[in-house]
């Protein structure tokens, strides 16, 4: 069945996670040290290193279950490291006498993430414009589906000067393991767990909010999963659900790809491809 829709993830897929990640890590660390003390720099960096060492068994869990490897990107690693940092040093979340000034670790992590992410200067991959233009020339529909906000991503795309705007569906909450509010498009056949070689913890494919967003895109464009290619940089987060629904998937490989991620792509057979450069996806377009 020919492709009619290409869906791109945003952060780490269309953007250069190396350049943006360096900015994010510096901003996040700076805020942590301002809150807890400059003398704790080594402890913070030990916490970050520990997260990366314990991944992928250490998963990113936002309260509904492990949704991605803990080292999938600098944003996830920092979120997990904050909890580890506070626990290992037996630190209160925020110092100060006023109880109203205190935040839970989750609240603090969210606030630090938003501040550090908001300070980023967008850094796109060098081939982003070429790939997006080629995608728009090859298929009737191109969309971005992202955890980030629709407005922020739309604004970041505007300076690229694309030949036509690309629709953005934000707040996809791909990390949320839950039941969807809608049905159809094969979701009934997607199990709640998937044990894959190379990973002791199970993959949990049923991401209800992510499915609802994908289903909205398919209904809006009059397409099906079988006519769709999804492009992302985190296999477990971006590609597992659409792949199990019958979509083709392309993995823009991170520097550290875990063996279980390769096993997932192999399980999808000819519907899955991967490459280090974003432009490698162009081979799928003939």
C-alpha positions in Angstrom: 0.0 0.0 0.0 1.5 3.4 -1.0 2.4 5.9 1.6 0.0 8.9 1.9 1.0 10.3 5.3 4.4 10.9 7.0 4.5 11.8 10.7 7.6 13.2 12.3 8.5 13.4 15.9 10.0 16.8 16.8 12.7 16.9 19.5 15.7 14.8 18.6 14.2 13.9 15.2 13.9 17.2 13.4 16.2 18.9 15.9 19.9 18.4 16.6 19.8 16.8 20.0 23.5 17.2 20.4 23.5 20.9 20.2 20.2 21.4 21.9 21.1 18.9 24.6 24.3 20.7 25.5 22.3 23.9 26.0 19.6 22.1 28.1 22.1 20.2 30.3 24.0 23.4 31.1 20.9 25.3 32.0 19.4 22.5 34.1 22.6 21.9 36.0 23.0 25.6 36.7 19.5 25.8 38.2 20.0 22.7 40.3 23.2 24.1 41.8 21.7 27.5 42.4 18.9 25.7 44.4 21.1 23.1 46.3 24.5 24.7 46.3 27.5 25.1 44.0 29.4 22.5 46.0 27.2 19.7 44.8 28.3 19.8 41.1 30.1 16.5 41.4 27.1 14.9 43.1 24.8 16.1 40.3 27.1 14.8 37.6 27.4 11.5 39.4 23.6 11.2 39.4 23.4 11.9 35.6 26.1 9.3 35.0 24.2 6.8 37.2 21.1 7.2 35.2 22.9 6.6 31.9 24.7 3.6 33.4 21.4 2.0 34.6 19.6 2.5 31.3 17.7 0.9 29.6 16.5 -1.1 32.5 16.0 2.2 34.3 13.0 3.6 32.5 11.4 7.0 32.4 8.3 6.8 34.5 5.9 9.7 34.7 3.6 7.9 37.0 2.0 5.3 34.7 4.9 3.0 34.1 8.3 2.9 32.4 7.9 4.5 28.9 11.4 4.9 27.5 15.0 4.2 28.4 16.4 6.6 31.0 19.1 7.8 28.7 16.9 8.4 25.6 17.7 12.1 25.6 19.1 14.8 27.9 15.6 15.9 29.0 14.6 12.4 30.3 18.1 11.8 31.9 17.9 15.1 33.8 14.4 14.4 35.1 15.5 11.0 36.4 18.8 12.3 37.8 17.0 15.0 39.9 15.2 12.3 41.9 18.3 10.3 42.3 20.3 13.3 43.3 17.8 14.3 46.0 17.5 10.8 47.3 21.2 9.9 47.5 22.0 13.2 49.3 18.9 13.0 51.5 18.0 16.5 50.4 14.7 18.3 50.9 13.2 19.3 47.5 13.7 23.0 48.2 15.5 24.6 51.1 13.8 27.5 52.9 11.6 28.1 55.9 8.4 29.0 54.1 6.4 25.7 53.4 4.6 27.5 50.5 8.0 27.8 48.7 8.6 24.1 48.8 7.8 21.9 45.8 7.6 18.2 45.5 10.3 16.6 43.4 7.8 16.2 40.5 6.8 19.8 40.7 10.5 20.9 40.8 11.5 18.6 38.0 8.6 20.0 35.8 9.6 23.6 36.6 13.3 23.0 35.9 12.4 21.2 32.6 10.2 24.0 31.4 12.7 26.7 32.3 15.7 24.9 30.7 13.7 23.8 27.6 12.2 27.3 27.2 15.7 28.8 27.1 16.8 26.7 24.2 17.8 28.3 20.9 16.3 26.0 18.3 19.0 23.9 16.5 17.6 21.9 13.6 19.5 19.1 11.9 21.3 20.3 8.8 19.0 18.2 6.6 15.7 19.0 8.2 14.4 21.4 5.6 15.5 19.2 2.7 13.7 16.2 4.3 10.5 18.0 5.1 10.3 19.5 1.6 11.0 16.1 0.0 8.3 14.5 2.2 5.7 17.2 1.2 6.5 16.5 -2.4 6.2 12.8 -2.0 3.0 12.3 -0.1 -0.3 14.3 0.3 0.0 14.7 4.1 2.9 15.5 6.4 2.4 16.1 10.2 4.5 16.6 13.3 3.3 14.7 16.4 5.1 15.7 19.6 5.0 15.8 23.4 5.9 19.5 23.2 3.2 22.1 22.9 1.6 22.7 19.5 2.2 26.5 19.6 5.8 26.2 20.6 6.7 23.7 17.9 4.7 25.6 15.2 6.6 28.8 16.2 10.0 26.9 16.0 9.2 25.6 12.5 8.2 29.0 11.1 11.7 30.4 10.5 12.6 27.3 8.4 10.7 29.0 5.5 9.1 25.8 4.3 7.1 26.0 1.0 3.9 25.4 3.0 3.0 25.0 6.7 3.1 21.6 8.4 0.4 20.7 10.8 1.5 20.1 14.3 -0.3 17.9 16.9 1.3 18.6 20.3 0.8 17.3 23.9 0.8 13.8 22.6 2.0 12.4 26.0 3.7 9.5 24.4 5.0 8.6 27.8 1.5 8.1 29.3 0.6 4.4 29.6 -3.2 4.4 29.6 -6.3 3.3 27.7 -7.4 5.4 24.7 -10.6 7.3 24.7 -11.3 6.3 21.1 -11.2 3.0 19.2 -10.5 1.8 15.7 -7.3 1.7 13.6 -6.3 -1.6 15.1 -5.9 -0.5 18.7 -7.9 -3.5 20.0 -5.1 -5.8 18.8 -2.3 -4.0 20.7 -1.5 -5.9 23.9 -0.7 -4.2 27.2 2.8 -5.7 27.5 5.5 -6.9 25.0 8.6 -8.7 26.2 11.5 -8.2 23.8 15.0 -9.7 23.8 17.6 -7.6 25.5 15.3 -6.0 28.1 14.1 -7.4 31.4 11.3 -4.9 32.0 8.4 -5.2 29.6 7.5 -2.7 26.9 4.1 -1.2 27.5 2.7 -0.2 24.1 -0.8 1.1 25.0 -0.2 4.8 25.1 -3.8 6.1 25.2 -3.2 9.8 24.6 -0.7 9.1 21.8 -3.1 6.8 20.1 -5.9 9.4 20.4 -3.7 12.0 18.7 -2.7 9.6 15.9 -6.3 8.6 15.4 -7.2 12.3 15.0 -4.6 12.7 12.4 -5.8 9.6 10.5 -9.4 10.7 10.6 -8.4 14.3 9.6 -6.4 13.1 6.6 -8.6 10.2 5.6 -5.6 7.8 5.9 -4.8 4.6 7.7 -1.8 3.3 9.7 -0.9 1.1 6.7 -0.5 4.2 4.6 1.6 6.0 7.2 5.3 6.3 7.9 6.3 7.5 11.4 9.8 8.9 11.9 11.2 9.2 15.4 14.4 9.0 17.5 13.2 6.9 20.5 11.9 3.5 19.4 9.9 2.7 22.6 8.3 6.2 22.7 7.7 7.1 19.1 7.6 3.9 17.0 6.3 0.9 19.0 2.6 1.9 19.1 2.3 2.9 15.4 4.4 -0.1 14.3 2.1 -2.5 16.1 -0.9 -0.7 14.5 0.6 -1.5 11.1 2.4 1.7 10.2 5.8 1.8 8.7 8.5 3.2 11.0 11.9 4.9 10.6 14.3 5.2 13.5 16.7 8.1 13.4 19.4 6.4 15.4 20.8 7.9 18.5 24.4 7.6 19.4 23.6 4.8 21.9 21.1 2.4 20.5 20.2 -0.4 22.9 20.0 -4.0 21.7 16.3 -4.3 22.6 15.6 -1.3 20.3 17.2 -3.1 17.4 15.2 -6.2 18.3 12.0 -4.2 18.1 12.9 -2.9 14.6 13.7 -6.5 13.5 10.3 -7.7 14.7 8.7 -5.1 12.4 10.5 -6.6 9.4 10.4 -4.7 6.2 8.2 -2.0 7.7 11.1 -0.7 9.8 14.3 1.0 8.7 16.9 3.1 10.5 19.7 5.5 9.7 22.0 7.9 11.5 21.0 10.9 9.4 17.5 12.2 9.1 18.0 12.2 5.3 18.3 8.4 5.4 14.5 8.4 5.5 14.4 9.7 1.9 15.2 6.1 0.8 11.8 5.2 1.9 10.3 7.7 -0.5 11.9 6.3 -3.6 
